[in-house]
C-alpha cells in the first residue's frame, strides 16, 4: 500500500478541496493555486500545503476584520490587521490611509451605528508565486442599524451589499491587509424607526 504522502503527491486534486474558493473558478486559477502548471517544475507537497495554509490564514484574517467591526468597531483590533500604511476605502464612504486615518474613520462610524453584522462569503484568493503577497475577492452583505441625525434615539435598519477587492502582504510569517477596498453595489435605509440599542 502506498503511503498517505505518496497518495497525495500522485493525486494533487485532493488538495483542491482544502482551498477556500468561490463559485466558478476556472482551471487556470486552480492550477495556479495548487502548483500544477505544465510550464514549470511541479511544487513539492510541502510547498502546496504551505500555499493552502496561506490561503486559510488570509481567509481567517478577513473574518477577523469582520469580527472586529461587529464588536462595536474595535479600533485597536482593526488597526492590527493593517500594515502601518494600509488603506481602507469604500465608494460613498471615503478613502483612508494609515492607522491614524483608519482609526479616526471607524471611531466616527461607531458613534452613528448602533448594531452591525458583516456576512463575508465566497473567498477567491490568488497568491503571488513567492507566497509573500496576495489578492482577494469576497462578497459582502452588511446589516446594521443607523442612528438618525435629527434624533439619535431612533435607529433605522440599513442593508448594504457589495464586494471586496483586497490586497494582502506577508510580514515575518503573518498576513496583513495592504488594501481593503469595498465596492458598494447596494445600500438601502429602511425608515421604520426603532429605539437605538448599543
C-alpha positions as CSV (number, residue, x, y, z in Angstrom):
1,X,0.0,0.0,0.0
2,X,1.2,3.5,-0.8
3,X,1.8,5.9,2.0
4,X,-0.5,8.9,2.5
5,X,2.2,11.2,1.3
6,X,2.7,9.3,-1.9
7,X,-1.0,9.2,-2.4
8,X,-1.3,13.0,-2.1
9,X,1.6,13.6,-4.4
10,X,0.1,11.3,-7.0
11,X,-3.3,12.9,-6.7
12,X,-3.0,16.7,-6.5
13,X,-6.8,17.1,-6.8
14,X,-7.1,16.0,-3.2
15,X,-5.6,19.4,-2.2
16,X,-8.1,21.5,-4.0
17,X,-11.0,20.7,-1.6
18,X,-8.9,22.3,1.2
19,X,-8.6,25.6,-0.7
20,X,-11.4,28.1,0.1
21,X,-12.9,29.3,-3.2
22,X,-15.9,30.9,-4.7
23,X,-18.2,29.5,-7.4
24,X,-16.9,29.3,-11.0
25,X,-13.2,29.1,-10.5
26,X,-11.6,28.3,-13.8
27,X,-8.9,25.6,-14.4
28,X,-6.1,28.1,-14.7
29,X,-6.8,29.5,-11.2
30,X,-7.0,26.0,-9.7
31,X,-3.6,25.2,-11.3
32,X,-2.0,28.4,-10.1
33,X,-3.1,27.7,-6.5
34,X,-2.0,24.1,-6.4
35,X,1.2,24.2,-8.4
36,X,0.0,22.1,-11.3
37,X,1.2,24.3,-14.2
38,X,2.8,22.4,-17.0
39,X,5.4,25.1,-17.9
40,X,7.4,24.9,-14.6
41,X,8.7,22.4,-12.1
42,X,5.8,20.9,-10.0
43,X,5.6,22.2,-6.5
44,X,6.6,19.8,-3.7
45,X,4.0,18.6,-1.3
46,X,5.4,20.9,1.3
47,X,5.0,23.9,-1.0
48,X,1.4,23.0,-1.9
49,X,0.5,22.6,1.8
50,X,2.2,25.9,2.5
51,X,0.1,27.7,0.0
52,X,-3.1,26.1,1.3
53,X,-2.1,27.3,4.8
54,X,-1.5,30.8,3.4
55,X,-5.0,30.9,1.8
56,X,-6.5,29.7,5.1
57,X,-4.7,32.4,7.0
58,X,-5.8,35.1,4.7
59,X,-9.4,33.9,4.9
60,X,-9.2,33.9,8.7
61,X,-7.7,37.4,8.6
62,X,-10.7,38.6,6.6
63,X,-13.2,37.0,9.0
64,X,-11.2,38.6,11.9
65,X,-11.6,42.0,10.4
66,X,-15.4,41.4,10.2
67,X,-15.4,40.3,13.8
68,X,-13.6,43.5,14.9
69,X,-16.2,45.5,13.0
70,X,-19.1,43.6,14.6
71,X,-17.6,44.0,18.1
72,X,-18.5,47.7,18.2
73,X,-15.7,48.7,15.9
74,X,-12.7,47.5,18.0
75,X,-10.3,50.2,17.0
76,X,-7.1,48.5,18.2
77,X,-8.2,45.3,16.6
78,X,-9.0,46.9,13.3
79,X,-5.6,48.7,13.1
80,X,-3.8,45.5,14.0
81,X,-4.9,43.7,10.8
82,X,-3.5,46.5,8.5
83,X,0.1,47.3,7.7
84,X,1.1,50.8,9.1
85,X,0.5,52.5,5.7
86,X,-2.5,50.3,4.9
87,X,-5.5,51.6,3.0
88,X,-9.3,51.2,3.6
89,X,-11.7,52.6,1.0
90,X,-15.3,52.3,0.0
91,X,-17.2,54.2,-2.6
92,X,-19.5,56.7,-1.0
93,X,-17.8,56.4,2.4
94,X,-14.2,57.6,2.0
95,X,-10.6,56.7,1.3
96,X,-8.2,56.4,4.3
97,X,-4.6,55.5,4.5
98,X,-2.5,54.6,7.6
99,X,-3.5,53.6,11.1
100,X,-4.4,57.1,12.3
101,X,-6.9,57.8,9.4
102,X,-8.4,54.3,9.6
103,X,-8.8,54.6,13.4
104,X,-10.4,58.0,13.1
105,X,-12.9,56.9,10.5
106,X,-14.1,53.9,12.5
107,X,-14.2,55.9,15.7
108,X,-16.6,58.2,14.0
109,X,-18.6,55.4,12.4
110,X,-19.1,53.7,15.8
111,X,-21.0,56.8,17.0
112,X,-23.6,56.5,14.2
113,X,-24.1,52.8,14.0
114,X,-26.0,51.0,16.8
115,X,-25.6,47.4,15.7
116,X,-23.8,45.8,12.7
117,X,-23.2,42.3,11.3
118,X,-20.9,41.6,8.4
119,X,-21.5,38.5,6.3
120,X,-18.4,37.8,4.3
121,X,-18.6,34.9,1.8
122,X,-17.1,33.3,-1.3
123,X,-13.4,34.0,-0.8
124,X,-11.4,33.9,-4.0
125,X,-7.7,34.3,-3.2
126,X,-4.7,34.4,-5.5
127,X,-1.3,34.0,-4.1
128,X,1.8,35.5,-5.7
129,X,4.4,33.0,-6.8
130,X,6.7,33.8,-3.8
131,X,3.7,33.5,-1.4
132,X,4.6,36.9,0.1
133,X,1.6,38.8,-1.2
134,X,-1.9,38.0,-2.4
135,X,-5.1,39.5,-3.7
136,X,-8.6,38.5,-2.5
137,X,-12.2,39.0,-3.6
138,X,-15.1,38.4,-1.3
139,X,-18.9,39.1,-1.3
140,X,-20.3,41.3,1.4
141,X,-23.8,41.5,3.0
142,X,-23.9,44.0,5.8
143,X,-26.9,44.5,8.1
144,X,-26.8,47.4,10.6
145,X,-28.9,50.0,12.5
146,X,-28.0,53.6,11.7
147,X,-28.8,56.4,14.1
148,X,-30.9,59.2,12.7
149,X,-29.0,62.6,12.6
150,X,-32.1,64.5,13.7
151,X,-32.9,62.1,16.5
152,X,-30.1,59.7,17.6
153,X,-32.5,57.9,19.9
154,X,-34.0,56.3,16.8
155,X,-32.1,53.8,14.6
156,X,-33.2,52.6,11.2
157,X,-32.2,49.3,9.6
158,X,-29.7,49.6,6.8
159,X,-28.9,46.9,4.2
160,X,-25.6,47.1,2.3
161,X,-24.3,44.7,-0.3
162,X,-21.2,44.7,-2.4
163,X,-17.8,43.1,-3.0
164,X,-14.3,43.4,-1.6
165,X,-11.1,43.8,-3.7
166,X,-8.3,43.3,-1.2
167,X,-4.5,43.2,-1.2
168,X,-2.5,41.3,1.4
169,X,1.1,41.2,2.3
170,X,3.0,38.7,4.5
171,X,5.4,40.1,7.1
172,X,7.5,37.9,9.4
173,X,5.2,35.0,8.6
174,X,2.0,36.9,9.4
175,X,-0.6,38.2,6.9
176,X,-1.9,41.8,6.9
177,X,-4.1,43.9,4.8
178,X,-2.3,46.2,2.4
179,X,-5.5,47.5,0.9
180,X,-9.1,46.7,1.7
181,X,-11.5,48.2,-0.9
182,X,-15.3,47.9,-0.7
183,X,-17.3,48.2,-3.9
184,X,-20.7,49.1,-2.6
185,X,-23.4,48.0,-5.1
186,X,-26.5,48.4,-3.0
187,X,-27.3,50.5,0.1
188,X,-30.8,51.0,1.5
189,X,-32.0,52.6,4.6
190,X,-35.4,51.2,5.7
191,X,-37.1,54.0,7.6
192,X,-39.2,52.1,10.0
193,X,-37.6,53.5,13.2
194,X,-36.9,51.9,16.5
195,X,-35.2,52.6,19.7
196,X,-31.4,52.7,19.3
197,X,-29.7,49.8,21.1
198,X,-26.0,49.5,21.6
